[in-house]
Amino acid sequence: MGNEHMNDTQTREPRYDETTPVLIVGGSLVGLSMSLFLSWHGVPSLLVERHDGISPHPRAFNFNMRTMELFRSVGAEEAIRREEPPAYRKSSVLQAESLAGKEFGWITQDATESDLSPVQGSITGQDIIEPILQAHAAKLGGDLRFHTELVSFERDMDGVNAVIRDCVTGSERTVRARYLVAADGNRSVIRQQLGIGVQGPGVQGHQLTILFSADLRQAFRGRRIAICFVNNPTIRGGTLILARGEGRGYGLYATYYPERGDREEEFLGARGVELVRAAIGIPDLPVQIVNVTPWEVAAWVAERFQQDNVFLCGDAAHVTPPTGAFGANTGVADAYNLAWKLALVIKGIAHPELLLTYTEERQPVARLTVEQAFAMFARFASPHAGQQSAPPVDYDAVAFGYRYHSSALPCDPNDHEYYENPHCPTGRPGTHAPHIILQRNGGALSTLDLFGKHFVLLTASEGEAWREVARSVAERMGLPLDIYRIGRQGDFIDIDGRFLDTYGVSPDGAVLVRPDGFVGWRCKTAALDTEQVLEQALACLLGRLSVSEEQRRLITSAGGVG
């Protein structure tokens, strides 16, 4: 991507070949997720990707329950389930001398299921998931252009002027976009052009992904293994990625030293075969090396995730070591957080100030995640990675219990916690709305199935007053709002009687859940002025209300919000 034209500029009025509400740069996992999420919200976008198609490398391969919830909400989960390798469902993670050799211990027996969610995680390579996201985004109207690169961009007060180039024909087109989303990876040229620095431990080393094909039935010995961390005299700290799917072969992550003269092409032959055999533990195993790709092991977070109408997502905003499988999951969560905000602002429902909460909410979560991933990397994968690391936090709290704070969340100003134990949910604003099993017309579903498209107001058995004013407020604000009463005589039956305790409300209380499934506001008991409190809470959540301390006290104290 050229650099010579990438400067800020004053507002201009040139002619453009085309316009789009959102220009997405980068067509890997996060860029495709952003296109899909925006399309699902009914917002057109243009995605450009300089490569000619999906990468054959698995890269990320463990998509946790939270990520699969997001894909479920936009209708992509079923297609992913059809393609995920069945051999790796309920599979395990092993530490061993080699796949066929001495076992050192099992890290986990199954990380794909939990009572935290109705949705299972998926041990599936990124190379399997990306084509599914691509197909769903295109079906919903996303304009996806591979073999097309961003040449330059200029920002002004109202949007972005960009030049894109067809890599086949060399022809260029000018594009006018209201917003630009940089999903262009850890070396993001867009981030660099904006002058956004990064903070954190930085690069910790280099690894190669070696894709290979071989018959591993003898080494598996009937065990269901998705990942095997191997350590022996030939290959130290290697990782076998076995969840590749029928006919896709396998992957080996091996340490790589370019500073010592290592060249990636050397691993395409005998050296690569030697490493694979050592990792498998069968000296004469027939092995075919398919491909090798180098990559950096790094840990950092961008100083900010946005600059005016340009947003950083995924690896452009943060990079984690591979330990914990946080990287891709965090990137998809970035896109989900930003997509609904862009959609409501573009439709004129929310104020543009709402977009400022993207950095406010996602950066602290990314910082915590990177800190914990690096700490895991330092403890387990590389004892020499650094002596200073963050105190460990429970894995589920990092992956599923992260919490948002922002100017558009009417939270208790004295509450500064950024995560909670997801197994003991509180229902506080900024936390993920807890999963509860509901029943309707004899069929079971989760509270999570109610979220995703619109704001949702949940009330209990005595919350009829909230329902009546909510319809009036939503109509006046031009806001699509879904309203449900949970209880024996409500829209849904609370099978286990958990709604009140889990969401922290009384029978006459109410909870507002944002489109991304996070609790935006709650009133534990009926308020004195129900309509005023609800309208101000919604105005705050939509970025329409610059909340004064007095207003915040009203919103957060009415009925006991905290």
N, C-alpha and C positions, 0 to 999 in steps of 0.2 A: 504494500500500500504506500503510495507516495506521500511525502511529508511536506512538499513545498507549498501546498495551498492550505494547510490545516491551521489557520489562524482565526481568532475571533474577528468578527466584522460587525459593522453597524447594519441596521435593517436595510435591506435592498429589495428591489422589486424586479428581479430578472424573470424571464420566462423559463418554465420548467417542462421537461418532457413528461413528467408524471408527478403526482402527489400521493401521499399516504399519511394516515394519522401517526403510524409508528414504523420506523425503519429499524430492523434488527440486523446487526452485523454478527455473523457466526451461526453456522447451521449444524452444530453438534447438539448434545443433549439439552443444554440450557436454552440455547436459541430456539430449538424446535419446541421445547416446552413452552417458552414464551409465546411463540406463534400459535400454538394450540390453545393456551389459556385465553389469549386475546380473542381468537376466533370464536371460542366457546362463549365469550361474553359479548359477541356480536360486533367486535371492533376489527376492521381490516388492518392488515400489516403487510409489509414487504420484508422478506428475509433474504439476505445475500450471503453466500458462502463460496469462498474461492476454490475450494476443492470440488472435484466433479461428482462426489457422492459420499456415502457413509463410510467411515473408516472400518476396516476389517478387524481392528484390534478391540479386545473386550473392554479395556480400560476399567471403568467402574463395573462391578458385577454383583453388588449387594445393595438392593433397593429396599430400604426399611419400610415398616408398616405405615409410617406417616407419609412417605413419598407415594406409596401405593394407594393411600387414601386420596391423595390429590389426583392421581391418574384415574381413580375410580370416579371421582366427582365429575370428570369431563368425558367419561364414557370410554376410556382406553384400557381399563383394567382387564376386561374379558379377553381382548386381543392379546395382551401380554401373557395371560395365563395359558392361552392356546400355544404360545411359542416358547414358553420357558421350559428348560430341560427337565423332564419329569424325574430323571435320576437324581436330581439335586434338591428335590422337595424334601423337607425335613432332614437335610444333610448337615454335616458337622464340620468343624474346623479343628485340624489336628496339628500338633507340633511333633516332629519326628526327625530322626537322623536322615531318613529318606522316605519316600512313599512306601516302599517295600520293606524298609528297615525298621529299626527299633523305635517304638513310640515313646515320646517324652510326656505326652499328656494331651487331653482334649480341652480346647479352650471353650467350646460351646457345643452342645448336642443339637440344638435347634434354635436359631435366632429369628425365625420367621413368624412365630405365633406368640400371642400374648393376650391377656384379658384387657389390655389397654385399647384394643381396636378390634372391630369385626373383620378387618382386612389382614391377610397374611402378607409378610414381606416376600420378596422375590429374589432368589439367587439366579440372576440372569445377566448375561453380558450386555454392556451398553450397545454393542454392535447388533444385538437382537432387538433391543427396545427402541433405538433411534428410528429404524424404518417404520415402526408402528406409529410413533409420534408424528413422523413425516406424513404418513398416509392419513391420519386423523386430522391433522392441521389442514392439509390440502382439501380434504372432504368438506371441512367447515368453511372453506374460502380463503385460507392462508395462501399468499403469493410467495412461493419458495423458489428461489433461483440459485441453483448450484452452478459452479464454474463461473461465478460472478463475484467480483471483488469491489470493495470500497476504495476508490482512488483518493478522495479528499472530502473534507466536510468543513463547513463554516457555520458558526452559531450566531444567532441574533436574538432579540428579545422575544420573538414569537415562534421560533423553531430552528430547524437545521436545513441548510442547503448542502446537498451531497452530490458527488459524481461517482457513478458506478460503471464498471467496465465488464463486458462479456469477455471472459478469458479465451474463448474459442475464436471469435471474430475480431476482437480488439475494439469493437464499437463501444462508445461511451454514451451515457444518458445522464441527464440532470434530474435529481429527485428533490422535491420539497417535502419534508416531514415535520410534523409538529413535535415529535419526540424521537430520540435516538437511543436504542438499547445496545450497549456494547456487551456481547457475549462472545468476544473474540479471543478468549483464552488467557493463560497466565502471562503471556508476553504482549498483552493488549496494546496495540498501537494507539487506540483511542485513549486509553488511560494515560499513556505516556504523552500524547499530544495535549491533553488537558493539564498536564503537569501535576497529576495526582501521584504522590509517593506511596510507599508501602512501609508497614511497620511489622516487626516480628523477627524471629530468629533467621529467616532467609533461607538460602539454599543450603541443604545438608548433605548433598551428594547426588550421584547420578545412577540411574538404573536403565536396564534394557528390558523390554518385553520381547521374549522369544516365543513366537507362535510355532507350534510343531504338531505333527501327527505321529501317532504310535499306538500300538495295542497295549493298553495298560490293565487289562483284565487280571493278569497275574499279580500285579502290584496292588490293585484295589482289594483283593481278597474278599469281595462281597461287601466291603464297607461303603457307606454312603458319605463321601467326603467331597466338600465343595472347594475347600482351600487347605493346603498343607504347607506349613512353614517348615522348611528343611534346613538342617545345619550339619555339615560334615566337612572334612578337610578340603574337599574340592570346591564346594559351594557353601559359603557361610551367609546366613541370613537371607536365603532365597525363598521365594514364595511361588508355589505351584497353584495356578488357577485352573481348577478342573471343571468348573461349571460353564462349559462352553456350548453344550448342545450337540445333538447328533450330527456327525459329519463335519464339525467345526474344529476338531482337534483340541489342543490344550495350550495353555500359556505358562511361561516361566518368567518371573521377575528376578533378574540377577544384577548384582552390583557391577557397575561399569565405571572405568576410570579414564575419561578422555584426557585428563591432565597428565596421565602417565603414558599417553600414546595409544590407548585403546581406540580402535576404529570399529564402527558398528558392522561393516561388511565382513570383518573377521569372524563374526559370530554366525554368519550364514552357512559356514562349513564345519570343519572338524571341531573347532573350539565350541561352537554352539551345541553340537552333538554331545561332546564330552560333558558339558554342564547339565544338559537334559538327562543324560544317563546317570550322572551323579545324584541329581535330584530325585529321580525315579528309584534308583538303587539296583538297577539291573545292568551290569557292565556291557553286555553284548546286545542290548535292546536295539532293534531296527528303528531308527528315528529319521524323520524327514523334517528339516527346518523349512518353514513356510515363509516367515517374514520376521524381521526384527525392527524395533522402534525404540530409540533412546528417549528418556525423559528425566526431568529434575525431581528430586525429592526436596520439597521446600515447605516452609511454614511462614505465612505472612498475611496481613490484612491491609487493604487499601485505606489511606487516610480518610477518605470519604467515598461514598458509593454513588454520588451524583454531583453534577455541576449544572445548575440551571435545568435545561431540558434534555440532558444526557445522563444516562443511568448505566452503572456497571453491574453486571450479573455474573454469577458463577466464578470461574477461575480468573476472570478479569478483576474481580473484587476481592477474592481471598483464595488462598491455596493451603491445603492441609496435607500432611504426610498420609500415606495410604492406610496406616493403622486406624482401625475403627470404622473404615468405609464411610467417612463423613463427607468427603468432597462433593460428589455428585448429588447426594441427598440435600446438602446445604444449598447447592446451586439451584435445584428445582424449587426449593422453598423460597429462594429469592424471587424467582419468576412468578410464583403464585402470589406472593405478597404484593408485588408491583403490578401485576396484571389487572386485578380488580380495581385498584386505585386509578390506573390509567384509564380504564374503561369508564368509570363514573365521572372522571374529570372531562374526558373527551365527549361524553354524552351531556355534559352540562349539569349533572346532578350534584357532583361534589366540587368544591372550590379547589383551584390549583394548589393552594397551601397544603392540601392533603398529601401531595407528592413529596413534601419535605420529610414526611414520616418514614419514607423508605429507608433512608440512612439511619434515622433515629431508632428504628425498630430492628433492622437487619444487621447493622454493624456490630452492636454489642453481642448479639447471638453468634455472629461469625467469629468474633474475637474469642469468646468463650470456647467455641468449638475448636478453633485452631489451637488454642492453648492446651486443651485436653488431648487432641490428636497428637500434638507434639510431645506432650508428657508421656503418652502411651508409646510413641515411637522411641523416645529416649530410654524408657524402661525395658521395652521388649525387643525392639528391632535393632537399635544401634546405641550401645552403651556409651559410645564416644560422641554422640550427637550434641552433648552439652550437659553441664552439671545443673543448670538452673531450669526448673520446670514447675508448672503450676501444681498446687495440691490437687490430688485426684478427686473428681466428682463422679458420682454414680453414672454409669453409661446411659441408663434409661433417662435420667434427668437431662443429660446433654442432648440425646437424640430425640426425645419426645416431650421433655418437660420445660423446654426453653420458654421464656416469657417476654412479652413486649412492653416497653414503656415509650410513650411519645406524646407530643403536644395534642394529638387527636384522641387520646385515650384518657377519659376522666377517672384516673386512678387516685388512690390515696397518695398525696405528695410525700408522705413519710415512708412509703413502701418502695424499697429499692432492690428487691430480689429479682434476679434475672433467670431463675429457674426454680422449679419445685419438683417434689417427688410425684411423678405422674400416676403412681399407684395409689396416692392419697390426694386426689384433686381437690382444689378449693373452690373453683368456679369464679375466682377473682378476675376482674378486668385485666386483659393482657395475657391470660392463660388460654391454652387450647381447650375448647369446649369439650367436656368429658363425654366419653362413649357410654351410653346407657341403652339397654335393650328395651324397645317399645313394641307395642302390638297394635295392629289396626286391621279390622275385618278378618281376624284370625291369623293374619300373617305377621311375622316378626321383622323388625328392621332396627337400625341404630339411629340415635339422635344425629350421628354424623351424616346420615343420608338426607337430612333436612337442610344441610348447609351447602353453600358453594356458589349459587347464582345471585342471591339477594341477601339483604339484611333479614334476620329472622328474630321475631319477638316470641319468647317462650314464657308462658304463664302457667301457674298451677291451678288447682281446682277452684280457688276463690279469686281468680284474676280477671274476671269479666270486665271490670272497670278499665283495666289496661287495654283490653282488646277493643273496646268501644272508642277510646280516644286515639288509639294507635292508627286506626283506619283514617280518622279525620286528619291527624298530623301527617301521615304519609301522603295523603292526597294533596294536602296543602304544600308539601315540600317537593312534590313530584318524584317521590322515592318509591320504587317497588319494594314492598315489605311483606314478607310472609309471616303470618300470625298463627301460632299453634298453642292449644291448651293441653297440658300433660296431666292426666288423671283419669279416674274411673269414668267420669262423665265427659271427658275431653275429646280432643281429636285423636289422641293416642293414649293407650293404656300403659302406665308405668309398671311393667310386669313385676319387678323386684322391689318396687317402692323406694327407689334410690334417688329420684329426681331432686327432691327438696334438699336433702343432705349434701348430695354431690355438687349441686349448683349453688348451695349456700343461700337459699331463699325460703321464706315462709309461704304458706298456702296463698297469700294475697300479694306475693312479690312478683317480680318480672326480671327477665334476662334478655339483653340484646346481643345477638351473635353476628359478627361481621361476615361478609361473604367468604373470607378465608378460613372460617371455622374457629376464630378466636373470640373469646368473650370481650365485647366492647364496653358493656356497661351492665350493671344490675342494680336493682332496688330490692333490698331484702324483704321489706314490707311495704304495704300501700303508702303512697306519698300523699301529703295534704293537697298538693296541686299536681295531680297526675299528668295533666296535659302539658303544663309548662315544663315540668321536669323532663318528660319524655322528649319534647321538642328540642330542648336545649342539649340533651344528651345526643340526639341524632345530629344536630347542627355541629356539635363538637366532633363527632365521629366522621363527619363529611368534610371537615376542615373549613366549615363555614363560620365557625365561631372562634374568635380569638379569646380564649377563656380567661377571664380575670379571676383573681383569687376568690372574690365574692361569688362569682358564678360557679367556679369549681367547687366551692364549699356547698352551694345549693345542689349541684348535680350529684356530688359524692356523698352528701350527708342525708339527703331525702330518703327516709326509709332505711338508712344504714347501708350504704353502698359497698363499702370496702371489701 
